[in-house]
């Protein structure tokens, strides 16, 4: 058994297609299939459900995949440490994947900038994901770090660190009747034609609970899994939306859009970094946590305390 076989198995489980997995690994499809078949022979168990196309992994294959992810993660961390030792200046070199809930994407941009400022040798992939996907992808090592909610749904077996407190505002066009208000209640916001994130997003579940607390039940005109689409529909369609207050602090002022703080109730949730709690910790993961501490958090740029 070698690292290459485990990489091929991980790619097949991720792509769920032999040809796509082979392409992702830069090998031919027969090479990938042959090496996985060789792994089956070496371990003495069937790993892949056989058929004309990929039908999934066997129960034994699922267990092998779990170990493969763990081994590959440790292999990656080892390579990162060796690369650092070889560097005359201790420079970190490697690729890191960050899964981010949509409402935290602007903050992720600040964090990735801080990483690049301190560690120019780190290449970054930032993926917009739901909180559920982030935890699942951390567990199967398909991402290295998540930026997600820490106090709203269970996070177990993870290293976690709060980065900022998320508060909420009603996003409206400048010509909207509520644009000049100092604040808006959730009950009044519920009466507006709203565009919101889709229900599978934790941000949306938080917003729905806030509306229920205010004894209100809005019916969104539009749902999307894209934060940019929220802004577009406020701008183009004149809809209202509920977004974190810090958005305009990071994205900058927009001449035709206003952000009005939401009150009654005042809601806030902790958002932070999560990673698999392991020893030793990957140098790249440590770099993310250290860089994020240098970022000016929205809790200092949002509503005055």
Secondary structure by P-SEA (a helix, b strand, c coil): ccaaaaaaaaaaaaaccaaaaaaaacccaaaaaaaaaaaaaaacccccccccccccccaaaaaaaaaaaaaaaaaaaaaaaaaaaaccccccbbbbbbbbcccaaaaaaaaaaaaaaccccbbbbbbbccaaaaaaaaaaccccccccccccccccccccccccccbbbbbbcccccccccccccaaaaaaccccccccccaaaaaaaaaaaaacbbbbbccccccaaaaaaaaacccbbbbccccccccccccccbbbbbbcccbbbbbbbccccccccccaaaaaaaaaaaaccccccccccc
